[in-house]
Amino acid sequence: MITNLKIFSPATVANVSCGFDVLGFCLDGIGDIMIFEKTSEPGIKIEHIDEYGLSTDNSMNVAGITANAMLDHLRLDHGYRIIIDKKIKPGSGIGSSAASASGTAFAINHMLGNPFNKNEVTKFAMKGEAFASGAEHADNLAPGIFGGFTLVKSIDPLTIIELPTPKELFATIIHPQIEIKTSESRGLLPKEVPLKNAIKQWAELGSLVHALHTSDYDLIKKSLTDVIIEPYRSPLIPYFNDLKRACLDVGGLGCGISGSGPSVFALSRGEDTATTVAEAFKAVYKDAGIGYDVYISPINTNGIKILDN
């Protein structure tokens, strides 16, 4: 049995415009560092070595809740010390809570010799994610655990479909330094939507899935449309429409809200275009007096990574 493990748990983009609560993809180079140590004493001990002041009470921390769910299920007589260096700012919209939950479920499963498959690992992580977002969903969790693009076909029973990633696809992320809590953002959404909007949205989702399978970049561009969620959430994001316009003006395939925001993602064909989109994003915020971070990333098809201690 492995007694020590260090992992990189990556940031993720959920929804991808047309796939609210079901579609997501995994980023590379942006993520949390997590260290796990087996302890002889039962229970979970959480330590944060970052600046965000998150609770270390294992009943109030997504990593602790996830770990406790696994320990309770297996009735283990030992525990774990979890040290978290969170590089993904909470409330950023790129899967901060999901990284903690998925990283914990992945790591403990690996240390135990992988008794659970990826679907089962995701189900444990959903327990922690529900604490942060107010609902059990897997659109951020699945890309981190499976890698690449994933589609959540069903929550009960949990069914994850792995989608192919076109080789030249890159993401650009801009994160304005404001916080939008997922639970609050979900509260803005309508309970009912017009049938014509629902029809358009599921047509765009089917189109995007086909485009990923065929590496049809022009079809990806035509499919990154959200007529259901974006109209309600975009007013919370400064200069959102300017960011979308800037992305398309310099050759990006499309642009949308990452998860519940405030981060905004763009997809591009090739790293050069993704870099150009990043510069266009920066130009939008240059004179706005808004702090921001910008990331350029290939699609991470591996998901969570084991690191050398």
GUDRENMAR-48429 format. One line per field, with one value per residue: x, y, z of N, C-alpha, C in turn; residue number from 0. Coordinates in nm, 2 decimals. Each point is the difference from the previous one (the first is absolute). Layout:
nX [X ...]
nY [Y ...]
nZ [Z ...]
caX [X ...]
caY [Y ...]
caZ [Z ...]
cX [X ...]
cY [Y ...]
cZ [Z ...]
i [NUM ...]
END
This chain:
nX [0.08 -0.03 0.10 0.06 -0.07 0.06 -0.10 -0.03 -0.09 -0.03 0.01 -0.13 -0.05 -0.11 -0.10 0.12 -0.06 -0.01 0.10 -0.09 0.09 0.03 0.05 0.12 0.10 0.12 0.05 0.11 0.08 -0.13 0.04 -0.06 0.09 -0.01 0.02 0.01 -0.03 0.02 -0.10 0.06 -0.02 -0.12 -0.07 -0.04 0.12 -0.05 0.10 -0.01 0.08 -0.12 -0.04 -0.08 0.06 0.01 -0.12 0.06 -0.12 0.02 -0.09 0.09 0.07 0.00 0.13 -0.03 -0.10 0.08 0.10 -0.08 -0.05 0.13 0.05 -0.11 0.02 0.13 -0.04 0.08 0.11 0.03 0.08 -0.02 0.13 -0.08 0.10 -0.06 0.06 -0.10 0.02 -0.11 -0.01 -0.05 -0.11 0.10 -0.07 0.12 -0.10 0.00 -0.13 -0.02 0.11 -0.05 -0.12 0.02 0.09 -0.08 -0.11 0.06 0.05 -0.10 -0.07 0.09 0.00 -0.13 0.07 -0.07 -0.07 0.00 -0.10 0.03 -0.10 0.04 0.12 -0.06 -0.07 0.11 0.06 -0.11 0.03 0.13 -0.01 -0.09 0.10 0.09 -0.06 -0.03 0.07 -0.04 0.12 0.03 -0.05 0.04 -0.06 -0.09 0.01 0.00 -0.10 -0.08 0.01 0.05 -0.08 -0.10 -0.10 -0.08 -0.01 0.04 -0.07 -0.11 0.07 0.11 -0.01 0.13 -0.01 0.11 0.02 0.02 0.13 -0.05 0.10 -0.06 -0.09 0.00 0.01 -0.07 0.05 -0.10 0.07 -0.11 0.07 -0.11 -0.09 -0.04 -0.08 0.03 -0.02 0.06 0.10 -0.01 0.00 0.08 0.01 -0.06 -0.12 -0.04 0.01 0.00 -0.10 -0.02 0.03 -0.08 -0.08 0.02 -0.02 -0.10 -0.04 0.03 -0.05 -0.10 -0.01 0.02 -0.08 -0.08 0.01 -0.02 -0.10 -0.03 0.05 -0.13 0.11 -0.04 -0.03 0.12 0.05 -0.07 0.06 0.10 -0.12 -0.04 -0.12 0.04 0.13 0.08 -0.12 -0.01 0.11 -0.01 -0.12 0.04 0.03 0.09 -0.07 -0.10 -0.09 0.07 0.01 -0.13 -0.03 0.08 -0.05 -0.12 0.02 0.07 -0.11 -0.04 -0.01 0.02 -0.10 0.02 -0.10 0.10 -0.07 0.00 0.12 0.07 0.08 0.07 -0.05 0.10 -0.05 0.11 0.02 0.08 0.13 0.05 -0.11 0.02 0.12 -0.04 -0.08 0.11 0.07 -0.09 0.00 0.13 -0.01 -0.10 0.09 0.08 -0.11 -0.03 0.12 -0.01 0.04 0.09 -0.02 0.10 -0.06 0.10 -0.09 0.07 -0.08 -0.01 0.05 0.08 -0.04 -0.04 0.11 0.07 0.04 0.13 0.02]
nY [-0.12 0.10 0.06 0.04 0.11 0.05 0.08 0.02 0.08 -0.02 0.12 0.03 -0.01 0.05 -0.07 0.07 0.11 -0.10 -0.04 0.09 -0.01 -0.01 0.12 -0.05 0.08 -0.06 0.08 0.06 -0.03 -0.02 0.01 -0.08 0.03 -0.14 -0.01 -0.13 -0.01 -0.13 0.00 -0.04 0.13 -0.04 0.03 0.12 0.03 0.13 0.03 0.13 0.00 0.04 0.10 -0.10 -0.04 -0.11 -0.05 -0.03 0.04 -0.12 0.06 0.10 -0.10 0.04 0.02 0.06 0.06 0.02 0.04 0.07 0.04 0.01 0.07 0.07 0.01 0.03 0.09 0.09 -0.06 0.06 0.11 0.12 0.04 0.11 0.02 0.11 0.01 0.07 -0.03 -0.07 0.13 -0.01 -0.05 -0.06 -0.11 -0.05 -0.03 0.11 0.00 -0.01 0.09 0.06 0.00 0.03 0.10 0.03 -0.01 0.07 0.09 0.01 0.00 0.09 0.06 -0.02 0.03 0.11 0.00 0.13 -0.01 0.06 -0.08 -0.10 0.02 0.02 -0.11 -0.05 0.05 -0.05 -0.08 0.02 -0.02 -0.09 -0.02 0.01 -0.08 -0.08 -0.07 -0.13 0.03 -0.04 0.11 0.04 -0.08 -0.03 0.12 0.03 -0.08 0.03 0.14 0.10 -0.03 0.03 -0.09 0.06 -0.13 -0.04 0.05 -0.05 -0.11 0.02 0.07 -0.02 0.09 -0.07 0.12 -0.01 0.03 0.09 -0.05 0.09 -0.05 0.13 0.02 0.11 0.03 0.09 0.03 0.07 0.09 -0.07 -0.01 -0.11 -0.01 -0.12 -0.01 0.12 -0.03 -0.11 0.08 0.05 -0.13 0.00 -0.01 0.08 -0.06 0.09 -0.07 0.11 0.05 -0.09 0.01 0.13 0.00 -0.09 0.08 0.11 -0.06 -0.05 0.12 0.05 -0.09 0.02 0.13 -0.04 -0.08 0.11 0.06 0.04 0.08 0.00 -0.13 -0.01 0.08 -0.07 -0.09 0.09 -0.04 0.10 -0.05 -0.09 -0.03 0.02 0.01 -0.10 -0.07 0.03 0.06 -0.11 -0.02 0.08 0.08 -0.08 0.08 0.09 -0.08 -0.03 0.13 0.03 -0.11 0.02 0.13 -0.08 -0.06 0.03 -0.13 0.04 0.06 -0.03 -0.01 0.00 -0.11 0.04 0.01 0.11 -0.11 0.04 -0.10 -0.02 -0.05 -0.05 0.02 -0.07 -0.02 0.03 -0.06 -0.11 0.01 0.01 -0.10 -0.06 0.04 -0.05 -0.10 0.00 0.02 -0.09 -0.06 0.04 0.07 -0.12 -0.01 -0.10 -0.05 -0.07 -0.13 -0.03 -0.10 -0.07 -0.09 -0.10 -0.08 -0.02 -0.09 0.04 0.12 -0.04 0.06 -0.11 0.07 0.02 -0.07]
nZ [0.00 -0.08 0.06 -0.11 -0.04 -0.11 -0.02 -0.13 0.06 -0.12 -0.05 -0.01 -0.12 0.06 -0.06 -0.02 0.05 -0.08 0.09 0.04 0.10 -0.13 -0.05 -0.02 0.03 -0.01 0.09 -0.04 0.11 0.02 0.13 0.09 0.09 0.00 0.13 -0.01 0.13 0.00 0.09 0.11 0.04 0.04 -0.11 -0.03 -0.03 0.00 -0.08 0.01 -0.11 -0.02 -0.08 -0.02 0.10 -0.08 0.04 0.11 0.03 0.03 0.08 -0.01 -0.05 -0.12 0.03 0.11 -0.06 -0.11 0.07 0.08 -0.12 -0.04 0.11 0.00 -0.13 0.02 0.09 -0.04 0.05 -0.11 -0.01 -0.03 -0.02 -0.02 -0.07 0.00 -0.11 0.04 -0.12 0.01 -0.03 0.13 -0.06 -0.06 0.01 0.05 0.09 0.08 0.03 -0.13 -0.01 0.11 -0.05 -0.12 0.04 0.10 -0.07 -0.10 0.09 0.08 -0.11 -0.05 0.11 -0.03 -0.11 -0.01 0.12 -0.03 -0.09 -0.12 -0.04 0.07 -0.04 -0.12 0.03 0.05 -0.10 -0.05 0.10 -0.03 -0.13 0.04 0.09 -0.10 -0.08 0.10 -0.09 -0.01 -0.06 -0.12 -0.05 0.13 0.08 -0.09 -0.05 0.13 0.01 -0.10 0.01 -0.08 -0.10 0.09 -0.02 0.09 -0.04 0.12 0.10 -0.03 -0.05 0.07 -0.11 -0.01 -0.11 -0.04 -0.03 -0.13 0.00 -0.09 -0.07 -0.09 0.08 0.01 0.13 0.01 0.12 0.02 0.12 -0.02 0.07 -0.03 0.10 -0.06 0.10 -0.02 0.14 0.00 -0.08 0.06 0.10 -0.09 -0.01 -0.12 0.05 -0.09 -0.12 -0.10 -0.06 -0.07 0.12 0.06 -0.11 0.00 0.13 0.00 -0.10 0.07 0.11 -0.07 -0.05 0.13 0.05 -0.11 0.02 0.12 -0.04 -0.08 0.11 0.00 -0.02 -0.13 0.01 0.06 -0.09 -0.08 0.08 0.02 0.02 0.08 -0.03 0.09 0.02 -0.11 -0.05 0.09 -0.04 -0.12 0.05 0.06 -0.12 0.05 -0.09 0.04 -0.05 0.07 0.10 -0.01 -0.02 0.11 0.06 -0.04 0.04 0.09 -0.03 0.12 0.04 0.13 0.07 0.12 0.08 0.08 -0.01 0.13 -0.05 0.01 0.01 -0.10 -0.07 -0.08 -0.11 -0.04 -0.13 0.08 0.05 -0.12 -0.05 0.08 -0.03 -0.13 0.02 0.06 -0.10 -0.08 0.08 0.01 -0.13 0.01 0.08 -0.10 -0.05 0.04 0.04 -0.07 0.11 -0.05 -0.03 -0.08 -0.05 -0.06 -0.05 -0.03 -0.07 0.13 -0.08 0.09 0.03 0.11 0.05 0.01 0.11 -0.03 0.11]
caX [-0.08 0.07 -0.02 0.02 -0.02 -0.01 -0.07 -0.04 -0.14 -0.01 -0.12 -0.08 -0.11 -0.13 -0.11 0.05 -0.10 -0.13 -0.02 -0.02 0.00 0.04 0.13 0.12 0.13 0.10 0.11 0.13 0.09 -0.07 -0.06 0.04 0.10 -0.06 0.09 -0.08 0.08 -0.08 0.03 -0.05 -0.12 -0.12 -0.04 0.06 0.06 0.02 0.09 0.01 0.12 -0.03 -0.04 -0.14 -0.07 -0.10 -0.01 0.07 -0.10 -0.02 -0.14 -0.03 0.10 -0.05 0.09 -0.03 -0.13 0.02 0.08 -0.09 -0.09 0.07 0.04 -0.12 -0.05 0.09 0.01 0.15 0.04 0.11 -0.04 0.08 0.03 -0.01 0.06 -0.05 0.05 -0.11 0.04 -0.12 -0.07 -0.14 -0.09 0.06 -0.08 0.07 -0.01 0.09 -0.05 0.00 0.13 0.02 -0.08 0.05 0.13 -0.01 -0.05 0.10 0.12 -0.03 -0.02 0.13 0.08 -0.06 0.01 -0.10 -0.12 -0.11 0.03 -0.01 -0.14 -0.02 0.08 -0.07 -0.12 0.05 0.04 -0.12 -0.05 0.07 -0.04 -0.13 0.01 0.04 -0.09 -0.14 -0.06 0.09 0.02 0.13 0.05 0.14 0.07 0.03 0.12 0.12 0.02 0.02 0.08 -0.06 -0.14 -0.09 -0.14 -0.07 -0.13 -0.10 0.05 -0.05 0.14 0.10 0.05 0.09 0.05 0.12 0.00 0.14 0.05 0.08 0.14 0.04 -0.09 0.05 -0.09 0.04 -0.08 0.03 -0.07 0.00 0.02 -0.12 -0.04 -0.14 -0.02 -0.08 -0.13 -0.07 -0.02 -0.11 -0.13 -0.05 -0.04 -0.15 -0.05 -0.06 0.05 -0.09 0.03 0.09 0.13 0.04 0.03 0.13 0.11 0.04 0.06 0.14 0.07 0.03 0.09 0.13 0.05 0.04 0.12 0.12 0.03 0.05 0.10 -0.06 0.02 -0.10 -0.13 0.02 -0.03 -0.14 -0.08 0.02 -0.11 -0.08 -0.12 -0.08 0.06 0.08 -0.07 -0.02 0.12 0.10 0.01 0.08 0.14 0.03 0.04 -0.01 -0.02 0.13 0.09 -0.04 0.03 0.15 0.04 -0.04 0.07 0.14 0.00 -0.04 -0.12 -0.12 0.03 -0.12 0.03 0.06 -0.08 -0.09 0.07 0.01 0.09 -0.06 0.09 -0.01 0.07 0.07 0.08 0.15 0.04 0.02 -0.13 -0.04 0.08 -0.05 -0.13 0.03 0.04 -0.12 -0.07 0.07 -0.03 -0.13 0.00 0.11 -0.03 -0.13 0.03 -0.04 0.11 -0.03 0.10 -0.03 0.06 -0.01 0.02 -0.05 -0.09 0.07 -0.07 0.04 -0.06 0.08 0.13 0.08 0.13 0.11 0.00]
caY [0.12 0.13 0.08 0.14 0.03 0.14 0.01 0.12 -0.01 0.11 0.09 -0.05 0.08 -0.07 0.05 0.02 0.07 -0.06 -0.13 0.03 -0.11 -0.13 0.00 0.07 -0.05 0.01 0.09 -0.04 0.11 0.08 -0.11 -0.01 -0.11 -0.06 -0.11 -0.09 -0.09 -0.09 0.01 -0.11 0.04 0.02 0.14 0.09 0.13 0.09 0.11 0.09 0.08 0.11 0.13 0.02 -0.01 -0.10 -0.07 -0.13 -0.10 -0.10 0.00 0.12 0.01 -0.10 -0.12 -0.07 -0.06 -0.11 -0.11 -0.07 -0.09 -0.12 -0.08 -0.06 -0.11 -0.12 -0.04 -0.01 0.02 0.10 0.12 0.07 0.15 0.06 0.14 0.06 0.12 0.04 0.09 0.04 0.09 -0.03 0.09 0.05 -0.05 -0.10 -0.13 0.00 -0.10 -0.13 -0.05 -0.05 -0.12 -0.11 -0.04 -0.09 -0.13 -0.07 -0.04 -0.11 -0.12 -0.05 -0.04 -0.13 -0.10 0.03 -0.09 0.06 0.05 0.14 0.04 -0.01 0.11 0.13 0.00 0.04 0.14 0.08 0.03 0.12 0.11 0.05 0.09 0.13 0.06 -0.02 -0.10 -0.10 0.00 -0.06 0.06 0.03 -0.12 -0.10 0.03 -0.01 -0.15 -0.07 0.07 0.04 0.04 -0.10 0.03 -0.07 -0.04 -0.02 0.01 -0.12 -0.03 0.08 -0.05 0.10 -0.04 0.07 0.05 0.02 0.14 0.04 0.02 0.14 0.08 0.07 0.08 0.12 0.03 0.12 0.00 0.13 -0.02 0.02 -0.14 -0.04 -0.13 -0.09 -0.01 0.12 0.01 -0.10 0.06 0.10 -0.07 -0.02 -0.14 -0.05 0.07 -0.02 -0.12 0.03 0.01 -0.13 -0.07 0.06 -0.04 -0.14 -0.02 0.04 -0.10 -0.11 0.05 0.01 -0.14 -0.05 0.07 -0.05 -0.13 0.01 0.11 0.10 0.12 0.09 -0.03 0.04 0.14 0.02 -0.07 0.05 0.09 -0.03 0.09 -0.03 0.04 0.12 0.13 0.03 0.01 0.09 0.13 0.00 0.00 0.13 0.01 -0.14 0.00 0.05 -0.12 -0.09 0.06 0.00 -0.14 -0.03 0.09 -0.04 -0.13 -0.10 -0.07 0.04 0.05 -0.02 0.00 -0.13 -0.03 0.11 0.12 0.11 -0.03 -0.01 -0.08 0.00 -0.11 0.04 -0.11 0.03 0.08 0.14 0.07 0.01 0.11 0.12 0.03 0.05 0.14 0.07 0.00 0.10 0.13 0.04 0.04 0.08 0.13 -0.02 0.00 -0.13 -0.10 -0.12 -0.10 -0.06 -0.13 -0.06 -0.14 -0.11 -0.09 -0.10 -0.13 -0.10 0.03 0.01 -0.06 -0.04 0.07 -0.05 0.06]
caZ [0.00 -0.01 0.12 -0.03 -0.14 -0.04 -0.13 -0.06 -0.03 -0.10 -0.02 -0.10 -0.06 0.00 -0.08 -0.14 -0.07 -0.03 0.07 0.14 0.10 -0.05 -0.08 0.06 -0.05 0.10 -0.03 0.03 0.05 0.10 0.09 0.14 0.04 0.12 0.06 0.08 0.09 0.08 0.15 0.07 0.06 -0.09 -0.03 -0.10 0.05 -0.11 0.01 -0.12 0.00 -0.10 0.06 -0.02 0.13 0.00 0.12 0.01 0.06 -0.11 -0.03 -0.07 -0.10 -0.10 0.00 0.12 -0.02 -0.09 0.07 0.10 -0.07 -0.04 0.12 0.06 -0.08 0.01 0.14 0.02 0.14 0.00 -0.05 -0.09 0.01 -0.14 -0.01 -0.12 -0.05 -0.10 -0.10 -0.07 0.10 0.02 -0.06 -0.12 -0.11 -0.07 0.07 0.12 0.10 -0.06 0.01 0.13 0.01 -0.10 0.04 0.12 -0.04 -0.08 0.07 0.09 -0.08 -0.05 0.12 0.05 -0.10 -0.11 0.01 -0.07 -0.14 -0.01 0.03 0.14 0.05 -0.02 0.09 0.13 -0.01 -0.01 0.14 0.04 -0.09 0.04 0.12 -0.06 -0.10 0.04 -0.07 -0.05 -0.14 -0.03 -0.12 0.02 0.05 -0.10 -0.08 0.07 0.03 -0.13 -0.10 -0.12 0.00 0.05 0.00 0.11 -0.06 0.10 0.14 0.07 0.04 -0.06 -0.13 -0.06 -0.13 -0.03 -0.14 -0.05 0.00 -0.12 0.04 0.00 0.08 0.12 0.07 0.06 0.11 0.07 0.13 0.07 0.15 0.08 0.04 -0.02 0.06 -0.09 0.05 -0.03 -0.14 -0.04 0.04 -0.10 -0.12 -0.01 0.03 -0.13 -0.11 -0.12 -0.08 -0.11 0.05 0.03 -0.12 -0.05 0.09 -0.02 -0.13 0.01 0.07 -0.09 -0.11 0.06 0.02 -0.13 -0.04 0.08 -0.06 -0.14 0.00 -0.09 0.08 -0.04 0.07 0.14 0.00 -0.02 0.10 0.13 0.01 0.12 0.00 0.12 0.12 -0.01 0.02 0.14 0.08 -0.06 0.06 0.12 -0.05 -0.06 -0.14 -0.06 -0.14 -0.07 0.00 -0.11 -0.13 -0.02 -0.04 -0.14 -0.09 -0.02 -0.05 0.09 -0.04 0.07 0.13 0.09 0.15 0.06 0.12 0.04 -0.01 -0.11 -0.11 -0.14 -0.08 -0.14 -0.07 -0.12 -0.07 0.01 0.12 -0.05 0.01 0.14 0.05 -0.05 0.08 0.14 -0.01 -0.03 0.13 0.08 -0.05 0.05 0.15 0.02 0.06 0.08 0.14 0.05 0.01 -0.07 -0.03 -0.13 -0.02 -0.13 0.03 -0.08 0.08 0.08 -0.03 0.11 0.12 0.12 -0.02 0.12 -0.01 0.09 0.13]
cX [0.09 -0.03 0.02 -0.03 -0.02 -0.06 -0.01 -0.15 -0.04 -0.13 -0.08 -0.10 -0.12 -0.09 0.04 -0.12 -0.13 -0.03 -0.02 -0.02 0.03 0.13 0.11 0.13 0.11 0.11 0.14 0.08 -0.07 -0.07 0.06 0.10 -0.06 0.10 -0.09 0.10 -0.09 0.04 -0.06 -0.13 -0.11 -0.03 0.08 0.05 0.03 0.09 0.00 0.13 -0.01 -0.06 -0.15 -0.09 -0.12 0.00 0.08 -0.08 -0.04 -0.15 -0.04 0.10 -0.03 0.10 -0.03 -0.13 0.01 0.08 -0.08 -0.10 0.06 0.03 -0.13 -0.05 0.09 0.02 0.15 0.03 0.12 -0.06 0.10 0.02 0.01 0.06 -0.03 0.07 -0.08 0.05 -0.12 -0.09 -0.15 -0.09 0.05 -0.08 0.08 0.03 0.09 -0.05 0.01 0.14 0.03 -0.07 0.05 0.14 0.00 -0.05 0.10 0.12 -0.03 -0.03 0.13 0.08 -0.05 0.01 -0.11 -0.11 -0.12 0.03 -0.03 -0.14 -0.02 0.08 -0.07 -0.12 0.05 0.03 -0.13 -0.05 0.07 -0.05 -0.14 0.00 0.03 -0.11 -0.15 -0.08 0.11 0.00 0.14 0.07 0.14 0.08 0.05 0.12 0.13 0.04 0.03 0.10 -0.08 -0.14 -0.08 -0.14 -0.06 -0.14 -0.11 0.07 -0.05 -0.07 0.10 0.07 0.08 0.05 0.12 0.00 0.14 0.03 0.08 0.14 0.05 -0.08 0.07 -0.10 0.08 -0.10 0.03 -0.09 0.00 -0.01 -0.13 -0.04 -0.15 -0.02 -0.09 -0.14 -0.09 -0.03 -0.11 -0.14 -0.05 -0.07 -0.15 -0.03 -0.06 0.07 -0.09 0.05 0.10 0.14 0.06 0.04 0.13 0.12 0.05 0.05 0.14 0.09 0.03 0.10 0.14 0.06 0.05 0.13 0.13 0.04 0.07 0.10 -0.04 0.00 -0.11 -0.13 0.01 -0.04 -0.15 -0.08 0.01 -0.10 -0.08 -0.11 -0.08 0.07 0.07 -0.08 -0.02 0.13 0.10 0.00 0.08 0.15 0.04 0.05 0.00 -0.02 0.12 0.10 -0.04 0.03 0.15 0.05 -0.02 0.08 0.14 0.01 -0.03 -0.13 -0.13 0.04 -0.13 0.04 0.05 -0.08 -0.10 0.07 0.08 0.10 -0.07 0.10 -0.01 0.07 0.06 0.07 0.14 0.03 0.02 -0.13 -0.04 0.08 -0.05 -0.13 0.03 0.04 -0.13 -0.09 0.07 -0.03 -0.14 0.00 0.11 -0.03 -0.13 0.03 -0.03 0.12 -0.04 0.12 -0.04 0.09 -0.02 0.04 -0.04 -0.11 0.07 -0.08 0.04 -0.08 0.10 0.13 0.07 0.14 0.10 -0.01 0.13]
cY [0.12 0.08 0.15 0.02 0.15 0.01 0.14 -0.02 0.12 0.08 -0.06 0.11 -0.08 0.08 0.01 0.05 -0.08 -0.12 0.02 -0.13 -0.14 -0.01 0.07 -0.05 0.04 0.09 -0.06 0.12 0.09 -0.11 0.01 -0.11 -0.05 -0.11 -0.08 -0.09 -0.09 0.01 -0.12 0.03 0.01 0.14 0.07 0.13 0.08 0.11 0.08 0.08 0.11 0.12 0.02 -0.02 -0.10 -0.08 -0.13 -0.10 -0.10 -0.02 0.12 0.03 -0.11 -0.12 -0.09 -0.08 -0.12 -0.12 -0.07 -0.09 -0.13 -0.09 -0.07 -0.11 -0.13 -0.05 -0.02 0.03 0.10 0.13 0.07 0.15 0.05 0.14 0.06 0.14 0.05 0.11 0.06 0.08 -0.05 0.10 0.05 -0.05 -0.10 -0.12 -0.01 -0.11 -0.14 -0.06 -0.07 -0.14 -0.11 -0.05 -0.09 -0.14 -0.08 -0.05 -0.11 -0.13 -0.06 -0.06 -0.14 -0.11 0.00 -0.11 0.05 0.04 0.15 0.06 0.01 0.11 0.13 0.01 0.05 0.15 0.09 0.03 0.13 0.12 0.05 0.10 0.14 0.07 -0.01 -0.11 -0.10 0.01 -0.03 0.07 0.05 -0.12 -0.10 0.03 -0.01 -0.15 -0.08 0.06 0.04 0.06 -0.11 0.04 -0.08 -0.03 -0.01 0.01 -0.13 -0.09 0.09 -0.06 0.11 -0.06 0.09 0.04 0.03 0.15 0.02 0.05 0.14 0.09 0.05 0.09 0.13 0.03 0.14 0.00 0.14 -0.02 0.04 -0.15 -0.01 -0.14 -0.09 -0.01 0.12 0.01 -0.10 0.06 0.10 -0.07 -0.02 -0.15 -0.06 0.08 -0.02 -0.12 0.03 0.02 -0.13 -0.08 0.05 -0.05 -0.14 -0.03 0.05 -0.10 -0.12 0.03 0.01 -0.14 -0.06 0.07 -0.05 -0.14 0.01 0.11 0.10 0.13 0.11 -0.03 0.02 0.15 0.03 -0.05 0.07 0.12 -0.04 0.10 -0.01 0.06 0.14 0.13 0.04 0.03 0.10 0.14 0.01 0.01 0.13 -0.02 -0.14 0.01 0.06 -0.12 -0.09 0.06 0.00 -0.13 -0.02 0.09 -0.04 -0.15 -0.12 -0.07 0.04 0.02 -0.02 0.01 -0.13 -0.03 0.11 0.13 0.03 -0.03 -0.02 -0.09 0.03 -0.13 0.05 -0.12 0.05 0.10 0.14 0.08 0.02 0.12 0.14 0.03 0.05 0.15 0.09 0.01 0.11 0.14 0.05 0.05 0.10 0.13 -0.01 0.01 -0.13 -0.10 -0.13 -0.09 -0.06 -0.13 -0.05 -0.15 -0.09 -0.07 -0.11 -0.13 -0.11 0.02 0.01 -0.07 -0.03 0.07 -0.07 0.08 0.08]
cZ [0.00 0.12 -0.02 -0.15 -0.02 -0.13 -0.05 -0.04 -0.09 0.01 -0.12 -0.04 -0.01 -0.09 -0.15 -0.09 -0.01 0.09 0.15 0.09 -0.06 -0.07 0.07 -0.07 0.10 -0.05 0.04 0.05 0.10 0.09 0.14 0.02 0.14 0.04 0.10 0.08 0.07 0.14 0.07 0.07 -0.10 -0.02 -0.10 0.06 -0.13 0.03 -0.13 0.02 -0.11 0.08 0.01 0.13 0.00 0.13 0.00 0.08 -0.11 -0.04 -0.08 -0.11 -0.11 -0.01 0.12 -0.01 -0.10 0.07 0.10 -0.07 -0.04 0.12 0.06 -0.09 0.01 0.15 0.04 0.14 0.01 -0.06 -0.10 0.04 -0.14 0.01 -0.14 -0.03 -0.12 -0.10 -0.08 0.10 0.01 -0.07 -0.14 -0.12 -0.08 0.08 0.12 0.10 -0.07 0.00 0.13 0.02 -0.09 0.04 0.12 -0.04 -0.08 0.09 0.10 -0.07 -0.04 0.12 0.05 -0.11 -0.11 0.01 -0.08 -0.14 0.00 0.03 0.15 0.07 -0.01 0.09 0.14 -0.01 -0.01 0.14 0.05 -0.09 0.04 0.11 -0.05 -0.09 0.03 -0.08 -0.05 -0.15 -0.03 -0.12 0.01 0.05 -0.10 -0.09 0.08 0.03 -0.13 -0.09 -0.12 0.01 0.05 -0.01 0.11 -0.06 0.11 0.14 0.07 -0.09 -0.06 -0.12 -0.07 -0.13 -0.03 -0.15 -0.05 0.00 -0.13 0.04 0.01 0.09 0.13 0.07 0.05 0.11 0.06 0.12 0.06 0.15 0.07 0.03 -0.03 0.06 -0.08 0.05 -0.02 -0.15 -0.05 0.04 -0.10 -0.12 0.00 0.03 -0.13 -0.11 -0.12 -0.07 -0.11 0.04 0.04 -0.12 -0.06 0.08 -0.02 -0.14 0.00 0.07 -0.09 -0.10 0.05 0.02 -0.13 -0.04 0.07 -0.06 -0.13 -0.01 -0.10 0.07 -0.04 0.07 0.15 0.02 -0.01 0.12 0.14 0.03 0.13 0.01 0.13 0.13 -0.01 0.01 0.15 0.07 -0.06 0.05 0.13 -0.04 -0.07 -0.15 -0.07 -0.15 -0.08 -0.01 -0.12 -0.13 -0.03 -0.04 -0.15 -0.10 -0.03 -0.05 0.10 -0.05 0.07 0.15 0.09 0.15 0.04 0.13 0.03 -0.01 0.13 -0.11 -0.13 -0.08 -0.15 -0.05 -0.13 -0.07 0.00 0.11 -0.04 0.01 0.14 0.07 -0.04 0.07 0.14 -0.01 -0.02 0.13 0.09 -0.04 0.04 0.14 0.03 0.07 0.09 0.15 0.07 0.00 -0.07 -0.01 -0.14 -0.01 -0.14 0.03 -0.11 0.08 0.06 -0.01 0.11 0.13 0.12 -0.02 0.13 -0.02 0.09 0.13 0.02]
i [0 1 2 3 4 5 6 7 8 9 10 11 12 13 14 15 16 17 18 19 20 21 22 23 24 25 26 27 28 29 30 31 32 33 34 35 36 37 38 39 40 41 42 43 44 45 46 47 48 49 50 51 52 53 54 55 56 57 58 59 60 61 62 63 64 65 66 67 68 69 70 71 72 73 74 75 76 77 78 79 80 81 82 83 84 85 86 87 88 89 90 91 92 93 94 95 96 97 98 99 100 101 102 103 104 105 106 107 108 109 110 111 112 113 114 115 116 117 118 119 120 121 122 123 124 125 126 127 128 129 130 131 132 133 134 135 136 137 138 139 140 141 142 143 144 145 146 147 148 149 150 151 152 153 154 155 156 157 158 159 160 161 162 163 164 165 166 167 168 169 170 171 172 173 174 175 176 177 178 179 180 181 182 183 184 185 186 187 188 189 190 191 192 193 194 195 196 197 198 199 200 201 202 203 204 205 206 207 208 209 210 211 212 213 214 215 216 217 218 219 220 221 222 223 224 225 226 227 228 229 230 231 232 233 234 235 236 237 238 239 240 241 242 243 244 245 246 247 248 249 250 251 252 253 254 255 256 257 258 259 260 261 262 263 264 265 266 267 268 269 270 271 272 273 274 275 276 277 278 279 280 281 282 283 284 285 286 287 288 289 290 291 292 293 294 295 296 297 298 299 300 301 302 303 304 305 306 307 308]
END
